């Protein structure tokens, strides 16, 4: 039996690993609360149809799906969006708009077993339903930046790469690309960073782009990356182009006001951010480590059509998903994760002239005052008790003495400094 | 698509339901921390063998098990004990003893679909590994009582029904029952409350008990329930009997010292508490509502052999499992659950002479001070903004005015009272 191992791709969270996870969850929750988001959850097991309706039958290859004992096709949830769309749609009329909801579900994918490739992870999902404007987009971008800052990351560590499909469409239109070519261009942009440049050029040509168009597009992307949204101004002269440009500038200005510091170091306009061929209809963004060593930390955008497609309710929506795995690597690398689970605040120790009931009564009083307290469960010499306290990482020992039952000694276990205390007074001050 | 429902027996946690769950989890975590417990987690999906090795092949009927795409027999976890036994056994030498661990896993059972019968629930699991004595038992009992108190329950609401298999064995031995009859008696005691008395009497007779033995046993159970552990003293005269009696008295005395109040109103010695035919070796206990209207709220005990059987490591263990469903019913019935998710602390509102960037900058500053803040995402008349603040349940509105940009008005949205503030000073005091 000692040989039964956990399944491949699944994690055991021993207390030190759990402490890292708890730190990540608590940080997410703290910032989400400030932004007025309330938490929800759904079932980790859902009807398979919930996912195939959104993503087509080909998604099944990647799912942890099975037929249950009642003959139902079911799946462990691979993502939260279909669940939240179902839930919001079911109460669409009763919910106060805009709806600000977040969740931290564990998600599952049956991916080919690879070293270091997990089959489960946790993901912060935060969405605003019921507002289709730039102000909702800015709330989400500011929240992303505030979460990064709350973890102790700076704009030297991470970068939000932002685009907008409506803006990109206006750019491509202005550059003379017909609408039917746009999906092919999206597909190339999505992989621009991850495939050789020649291959991208070849694919753009195959899609019908002239050499001049290819050169212009690639040059514009570089120029936008370097100088920001202003680089698009000369190109976007028609009404739709001007509107999209102004909207992006507005989104950035609103985000800047919310975060209380210049937005440029945090957010870079990057027209290569496409987020696959999925359901986005407006802004799209991903967060990367500035060194570019890791996969995306977080990604999201606006998806105004999805609630209608999934839940039959017409409601604009925008949000993001933020996994715990890449984030954990980044924070660990920067020394921004706790190294150990919490240790006792007080270890109650006693000489052998002290009644054990007195020790337990003192322990109980301290715990009722909210303190994290341990003590030796078996009678031990005082020296051994103090050694146990140190090895438990306790901050302080409270030493009780039989010859002076109303007093005690508090020892700082880091410095070794001792203070005599009146027990009743000291206990009263612990609350 | 609007017609895709969640699976039978699985819960959607809308924000009000999530707030109840969060309250329960936070209370569990707060008390566990005071007792020096650290949190862990394991995979929600495990090899099927992990459960059949412990409970036999017949357990499979109740499991959410399936064959995964790699041909492995796997199961959603029905309980946490096999996982924690596997984890502790794997690091048995490295862990500081006693090990105080807790977890709040979601657990799954494929039970026959019945109205109100869930297929998932959350369960606090708390265990002490590496100490086999009464002091560890008392720590667990005191922790159970402190959790009940932390929820606002009193000894009028709930009762811990405590027994000990070693004590019960000594009692049955003293009453003249041979060892081979004991499992049959256990089975009757386990169901004594839930089946007609005649049936119990009949089964005891079938097991070989004389009429006098049946009468004596049932009388003793009533007497213990009424007068406590002292009722057993006349019976337990041999060395083993006296040892078991003293151990029970010791456990109760230690628990009393830890909880700082009389233990009798909280804990009742009840020889009918058996906890099925499972793996327990010492104390066993269950928590019930005092009215007896609900199923057990919590149950646990000592299981010193299980880690050896499951993990190949010889380590005493005791712990308990505490589900969220029956507890939730009890707390809801007593009005001890939050009725709504958290609402905004401050709603920032502004007259139409205020620049929207100023509103966002104020919102950002308040959020960075840790406050939960919302505001109107779209320009609205001040009256409408304040109405929205009230309907969001905001505690206060901060009203900005363009004609006095350095001041503001704080309105208490419950009383309607207004206070003029200097903005910079007020913001500085929000941290």
Interface residues (C-beta under 8 A of the other chain):
Chain A: X1 X2 X4 X5 X6 X7 X10 X11 X12 X13 X14 X15 X18 X19 X21 X22 X30 X33 X34 X35 X36 X38 X39 X40 X41 X42 X43 X44 X45 X46 X47 X49 X50 X53 X64 X66 X67 X68 X69 X70 X72 X74 X76 X86 X87 X89 X90 X91 X96 X98 X100 X101 X106 X108 X110 X113 X120 X131 X133 X135 X136 X138 X139 X142 X146 X253 X254 X257 X258 X259 X260 X309 X310 X311 X312 X313 X341 X342 X344 X356 X357 X360 X361 X363 X364 X365 X367 X368 X370 X371 X372 X373 X374 X377 X378 X391 X392
Chain B: X1 X2 X4 X5 X6 X7 X10 X11 X12 X13 X14 X15 X18 X19 X21 X22 X30 X33 X34 X35 X36 X38 X39 X40 X41 X42 X43 X44 X45 X46 X47 X49 X50 X53 X64 X66 X67 X68 X69 X70 X72 X74 X76 X86 X87 X89 X90 X91 X96 X98 X100 X101 X106 X108 X110 X113 X120 X131 X133 X135 X136 X138 X139 X142 X146 X253 X254 X257 X258 X259 X260 X309 X310 X311 X312 X313 X341 X342 X344 X356 X357 X360 X361 X363 X364 X365 X367 X368 X370 X371 X372 X373 X374 X377 X378 X391 X392
